[in-house]
């Protein structure tokens, strides 16, 4: 798994944050949440699915970095062009050991600028080996946590949480593209991720507590 990135160093008061963003835009990923909805929708083409799985693996390893995917400018597949700008979201992945408050994200993002140190991330697919992609439940400390801040979905988790859920995203990125050549080329391929797991009654702060990730076979982002 490979991703060309930029590394930004942002100082906010006494704290300094290392923010990793893609060197190129990831047009094949579209994230939105409509007011009053029970879930967020994320649509992916093939490259978008690969980039998302790589970002998830990077988040599992990056104890000192914020992984940012700027997606709000993307248009998404046909039928989603009318999603209003205020319903479109960026994505931020945060290792739980950072203790990063989502409320700080707006100020951190404002200091990113357009530069950054170019860097190539090479991660082995074996990062997800041994993870049970079908396992639905885990200890609460190893569940993802969602929060909304500055039109961004902030996902915080432990390494185990990112590896376990990332195994499902990696499986989607590997298997879904080939299934369009099968007997059901339009079969719905998706992964659902939730705030604190299916067994939690707690709502996420500022965003729906469920993320529906869909692979769109017919979408090829420009």
DAGI-V119574 format. One record per residue. N is the residue number from 1. RES is the residue in three letters. PSI is psi in whole degrees, 0 to 359 (NA if undefined). OMEGA is omega in degrees with one decimal (NA if undefined). D_LAST is the distance of its C-alpha to the last C-alpha in whole Angstrom. Layout:
n->N res->RES psi->PSI omega->OMEGA d_last->D_LAST
n->N res->RES psi->PSI omega->OMEGA d_last->D_LAST
//
This chain:
n->1 res->UNK psi->128 omega->-175.2 d_last->21
n->2 res->UNK psi->141 omega->178.2 d_last->20
n->3 res->UNK psi->124 omega->174.4 d_last->18
n->4 res->UNK psi->130 omega->-172.9 d_last->18
n->5 res->UNK psi->168 omega->167.5 d_last->20
n->6 res->UNK psi->141 omega->179.5 d_last->21
n->7 res->UNK psi->123 omega->-179.8 d_last->25
n->8 res->UNK psi->139 omega->172.4 d_last->26
n->9 res->UNK psi->118 omega->-176.0 d_last->30
n->10 res->UNK psi->127 omega->176.2 d_last->31
n->11 res->UNK psi->132 omega->178.1 d_last->35
n->12 res->UNK psi->101 omega->-174.6 d_last->36
n->13 res->UNK psi->232 omega->179.0 d_last->39
n->14 res->UNK psi->352 omega->-175.1 d_last->41
n->15 res->UNK psi->146 omega->175.0 d_last->38
n->16 res->UNK psi->135 omega->-177.1 d_last->35
n->17 res->UNK psi->140 omega->175.5 d_last->32
n->18 res->UNK psi->116 omega->-176.6 d_last->29
n->19 res->UNK psi->127 omega->-179.8 d_last->26
n->20 res->UNK psi->124 omega->177.8 d_last->23
n->21 res->UNK psi->156 omega->177.0 d_last->19
n->22 res->UNK psi->143 omega->177.1 d_last->16
n->23 res->UNK psi->324 omega->175.5 d_last->16
n->24 res->UNK psi->158 omega->175.8 d_last->13
n->25 res->UNK psi->150 omega->175.3 d_last->11
n->26 res->UNK psi->82 omega->-173.7 d_last->10
n->27 res->UNK psi->338 omega->-176.5 d_last->7
n->28 res->UNK psi->34 omega->174.5 d_last->8
n->29 res->UNK psi->129 omega->-176.1 d_last->11
n->30 res->UNK psi->123 omega->-175.1 d_last->13
n->31 res->UNK psi->131 omega->-178.5 d_last->17
n->32 res->UNK psi->160 omega->176.4 d_last->19
n->33 res->UNK psi->117 omega->179.2 d_last->23
n->34 res->UNK psi->145 omega->178.8 d_last->25
n->35 res->UNK psi->133 omega->178.9 d_last->28
n->36 res->UNK psi->357 omega->-179.0 d_last->31
n->37 res->UNK psi->153 omega->177.3 d_last->29
n->38 res->UNK psi->349 omega->-176.2 d_last->30
n->39 res->UNK psi->160 omega->171.5 d_last->27
n->40 res->UNK psi->151 omega->178.8 d_last->23
n->41 res->UNK psi->133 omega->172.8 d_last->20
n->42 res->UNK psi->121 omega->179.8 d_last->17
n->43 res->UNK psi->138 omega->-175.0 d_last->14
n->44 res->UNK psi->141 omega->163.1 d_last->13
n->45 res->UNK psi->189 omega->-173.7 d_last->10
n->46 res->UNK psi->312 omega->-178.8 d_last->12
n->47 res->UNK psi->322 omega->177.9 d_last->11
n->48 res->UNK psi->320 omega->179.0 d_last->11
n->49 res->UNK psi->319 omega->178.8 d_last->15
n->50 res->UNK psi->317 omega->179.7 d_last->16
n->51 res->UNK psi->320 omega->-179.2 d_last->15
n->52 res->UNK psi->315 omega->178.7 d_last->17
n->53 res->UNK psi->321 omega->178.0 d_last->20
n->54 res->UNK psi->318 omega->177.8 d_last->20
n->55 res->UNK psi->322 omega->179.1 d_last->20
n->56 res->UNK psi->318 omega->178.2 d_last->23
n->57 res->UNK psi->322 omega->178.4 d_last->25
n->58 res->UNK psi->320 omega->179.0 d_last->25
n->59 res->UNK psi->325 omega->179.1 d_last->26
n->60 res->UNK psi->330 omega->-177.4 d_last->29
n->61 res->UNK psi->339 omega->-166.2 d_last->30
n->62 res->UNK psi->86 omega->-178.8 d_last->30
n->63 res->UNK psi->341 omega->-175.4 d_last->33
n->64 res->UNK psi->15 omega->-175.5 d_last->33
n->65 res->UNK psi->150 omega->169.0 d_last->29
n->66 res->UNK psi->128 omega->-178.1 d_last->27
n->67 res->UNK psi->114 omega->-172.7 d_last->23
n->68 res->UNK psi->124 omega->172.9 d_last->21
n->69 res->UNK psi->105 omega->178.7 d_last->17
n->70 res->UNK psi->110 omega->-172.6 d_last->16
n->71 res->UNK psi->351 omega->-169.7 d_last->14
n->72 res->UNK psi->334 omega->-178.2 d_last->15
n->73 res->UNK psi->350 omega->-178.4 d_last->13
n->74 res->UNK psi->152 omega->-177.8 d_last->10
n->75 res->UNK psi->335 omega->179.9 d_last->10
n->76 res->UNK psi->175 omega->-179.4 d_last->10
n->77 res->UNK psi->171 omega->179.7 d_last->10
n->78 res->UNK psi->138 omega->-179.1 d_last->12
n->79 res->UNK psi->346 omega->-179.9 d_last->16
n->80 res->UNK psi->4 omega->-177.9 d_last->15
n->81 res->UNK psi->339 omega->-177.0 d_last->14
n->82 res->UNK psi->6 omega->175.4 d_last->18
n->83 res->UNK psi->121 omega->-176.1 d_last->18
n->84 res->UNK psi->151 omega->-177.0 d_last->20
n->85 res->UNK psi->324 omega->-176.9 d_last->19
n->86 res->UNK psi->347 omega->178.5 d_last->22
n->87 res->UNK psi->356 omega->-179.2 d_last->21
n->88 res->UNK psi->142 omega->-172.1 d_last->18
n->89 res->UNK psi->147 omega->164.0 d_last->19
n->90 res->UNK psi->175 omega->178.7 d_last->19
n->91 res->UNK psi->134 omega->177.0 d_last->20
n->92 res->UNK psi->126 omega->179.6 d_last->23
n->93 res->UNK psi->129 omega->-171.9 d_last->25
n->94 res->UNK psi->124 omega->172.9 d_last->28
n->95 res->UNK psi->132 omega->-172.2 d_last->31
n->96 res->UNK psi->336 omega->-177.6 d_last->34
n->97 res->UNK psi->343 omega->178.2 d_last->37
n->98 res->UNK psi->334 omega->-176.9 d_last->35
n->99 res->UNK psi->36 omega->-174.3 d_last->37
n->100 res->UNK psi->122 omega->176.9 d_last->34
n->101 res->UNK psi->123 omega->178.4 d_last->34
n->102 res->UNK psi->331 omega->-179.3 d_last->31
n->103 res->UNK psi->342 omega->179.6 d_last->33
n->104 res->UNK psi->348 omega->-170.4 d_last->32
n->105 res->UNK psi->321 omega->-177.9 d_last->29
n->106 res->UNK psi->316 omega->-179.4 d_last->28
n->107 res->UNK psi->322 omega->178.2 d_last->31
n->108 res->UNK psi->313 omega->-178.7 d_last->29
n->109 res->UNK psi->324 omega->-179.4 d_last->25
n->110 res->UNK psi->340 omega->-178.6 d_last->27
n->111 res->UNK psi->5 omega->-178.2 d_last->28
n->112 res->UNK psi->317 omega->-174.5 d_last->25
n->113 res->UNK psi->190 omega->-178.5 d_last->24
n->114 res->UNK psi->355 omega->-176.2 d_last->22
n->115 res->UNK psi->214 omega->-175.7 d_last->23
n->116 res->UNK psi->156 omega->-179.3 d_last->24
n->117 res->UNK psi->119 omega->178.9 d_last->26
n->118 res->UNK psi->142 omega->-178.1 d_last->23
n->119 res->UNK psi->141 omega->176.3 d_last->24
n->120 res->UNK psi->125 omega->177.8 d_last->22
n->121 res->UNK psi->120 omega->175.0 d_last->23
n->122 res->UNK psi->114 omega->-179.0 d_last->24
n->123 res->UNK psi->135 omega->179.3 d_last->26
n->124 res->UNK psi->141 omega->175.6 d_last->27
n->125 res->UNK psi->340 omega->179.0 d_last->26
n->126 res->UNK psi->352 omega->174.2 d_last->30
n->127 res->UNK psi->332 omega->-178.0 d_last->30
n->128 res->UNK psi->358 omega->179.0 d_last->29
n->129 res->UNK psi->139 omega->178.2 d_last->32
n->130 res->UNK psi->353 omega->177.3 d_last->35
n->131 res->UNK psi->135 omega->-179.1 d_last->33
n->132 res->UNK psi->101 omega->-176.4 d_last->34
n->133 res->UNK psi->341 omega->-178.1 d_last->30
n->134 res->UNK psi->356 omega->-178.0 d_last->32
n->135 res->UNK psi->128 omega->-174.2 d_last->35
n->136 res->UNK psi->338 omega->-173.8 d_last->35
n->137 res->UNK psi->149 omega->179.0 d_last->37
n->138 res->UNK psi->174 omega->173.8 d_last->38
n->139 res->UNK psi->144 omega->-175.4 d_last->40
n->140 res->UNK psi->325 omega->-178.5 d_last->39
n->141 res->UNK psi->343 omega->179.6 d_last->39
n->142 res->UNK psi->27 omega->170.9 d_last->36
n->143 res->UNK psi->152 omega->174.9 d_last->34
n->144 res->UNK psi->153 omega->174.3 d_last->31
n->145 res->UNK psi->132 omega->-178.6 d_last->32
n->146 res->UNK psi->148 omega->171.0 d_last->29
n->147 res->UNK psi->153 omega->177.3 d_last->30
n->148 res->UNK psi->137 omega->178.4 d_last->28
n->149 res->UNK psi->125 omega->174.1 d_last->28
n->150 res->UNK psi->51 omega->-179.7 d_last->26
n->151 res->UNK psi->44 omega->179.4 d_last->23
n->152 res->UNK psi->136 omega->169.0 d_last->23
n->153 res->UNK psi->116 omega->177.9 d_last->24
n->154 res->UNK psi->118 omega->-179.8 d_last->26
n->155 res->UNK psi->118 omega->-179.8 d_last->27
n->156 res->UNK psi->139 omega->179.9 d_last->30
n->157 res->UNK psi->165 omega->173.5 d_last->32
n->158 res->UNK psi->168 omega->174.8 d_last->34
n->159 res->UNK psi->320 omega->179.3 d_last->33
n->160 res->UNK psi->319 omega->179.5 d_last->34
n->161 res->UNK psi->315 omega->179.8 d_last->32
n->162 res->UNK psi->322 omega->178.7 d_last->29
n->163 res->UNK psi->318 omega->-176.3 d_last->30
n->164 res->UNK psi->312 omega->178.8 d_last->31
n->165 res->UNK psi->328 omega->177.5 d_last->28
n->166 res->UNK psi->330 omega->176.8 d_last->25
n->167 res->UNK psi->325 omega->178.4 d_last->27
n->168 res->UNK psi->320 omega->178.1 d_last->26
n->169 res->UNK psi->321 omega->178.2 d_last->22
n->170 res->UNK psi->320 omega->177.4 d_last->22
n->171 res->UNK psi->318 omega->177.5 d_last->24
n->172 res->UNK psi->316 omega->-177.9 d_last->21
n->173 res->UNK psi->329 omega->-178.7 d_last->18
n->174 res->UNK psi->319 omega->-170.0 d_last->21
n->175 res->UNK psi->326 omega->-175.5 d_last->22
n->176 res->UNK psi->318 omega->-178.3 d_last->20
n->177 res->UNK psi->323 omega->-178.5 d_last->17
n->178 res->UNK psi->338 omega->-174.5 d_last->21
n->179 res->UNK psi->345 omega->178.7 d_last->22
n->180 res->UNK psi->346 omega->177.9 d_last->20
n->181 res->UNK psi->1 omega->-178.5 d_last->22
n->182 res->UNK psi->198 omega->-175.8 d_last->25
n->183 res->UNK psi->346 omega->176.3 d_last->28
n->184 res->UNK psi->79 omega->-174.2 d_last->25
n->185 res->UNK psi->339 omega->-179.1 d_last->22
n->186 res->UNK psi->18 omega->-179.7 d_last->21
n->187 res->UNK psi->142 omega->-178.6 d_last->23
n->188 res->UNK psi->120 omega->179.0 d_last->22
n->189 res->UNK psi->119 omega->-175.6 d_last->21
n->190 res->UNK psi->167 omega->173.8 d_last->22
n->191 res->UNK psi->137 omega->176.0 d_last->24
n->192 res->UNK psi->124 omega->177.6 d_last->26
n->193 res->UNK psi->146 omega->-174.4 d_last->27
n->194 res->UNK psi->156 omega->175.1 d_last->30
n->195 res->UNK psi->117 omega->178.8 d_last->32
n->196 res->UNK psi->23 omega->172.6 d_last->35
n->197 res->UNK psi->165 omega->-176.5 d_last->34
n->198 res->UNK psi->330 omega->-175.1 d_last->35
n->199 res->UNK psi->358 omega->-176.4 d_last->39
n->200 res->UNK psi->139 omega->176.0 d_last->39
n->201 res->UNK psi->359 omega->-177.0 d_last->40
n->202 res->UNK psi->138 omega->177.9 d_last->38
n->203 res->UNK psi->149 omega->174.3 d_last->36
n->204 res->UNK psi->157 omega->-177.9 d_last->33
n->205 res->UNK psi->110 omega->172.8 d_last->33
n->206 res->UNK psi->353 omega->178.4 d_last->31
n->207 res->UNK psi->161 omega->173.8 d_last->28
n->208 res->UNK psi->157 omega->-175.1 d_last->29
n->209 res->UNK psi->7 omega->-179.1 d_last->30
n->210 res->UNK psi->137 omega->178.3 d_last->28
n->211 res->UNK psi->116 omega->-178.9 d_last->24
n->212 res->UNK psi->110 omega->-176.9 d_last->23
n->213 res->UNK psi->118 omega->-173.4 d_last->20
n->214 res->UNK psi->135 omega->172.3 d_last->18
n->215 res->UNK psi->123 omega->-179.5 d_last->16
n->216 res->UNK psi->106 omega->-175.9 d_last->14
n->217 res->UNK psi->325 omega->-172.9 d_last->14
n->218 res->UNK psi->356 omega->-176.7 d_last->13
n->219 res->UNK psi->126 omega->172.1 d_last->9
n->220 res->UNK psi->101 omega->-177.3 d_last->6
n->221 res->UNK psi->148 omega->-179.6 d_last->4
n->222 res->UNK psi->NA omega->NA d_last->0
//
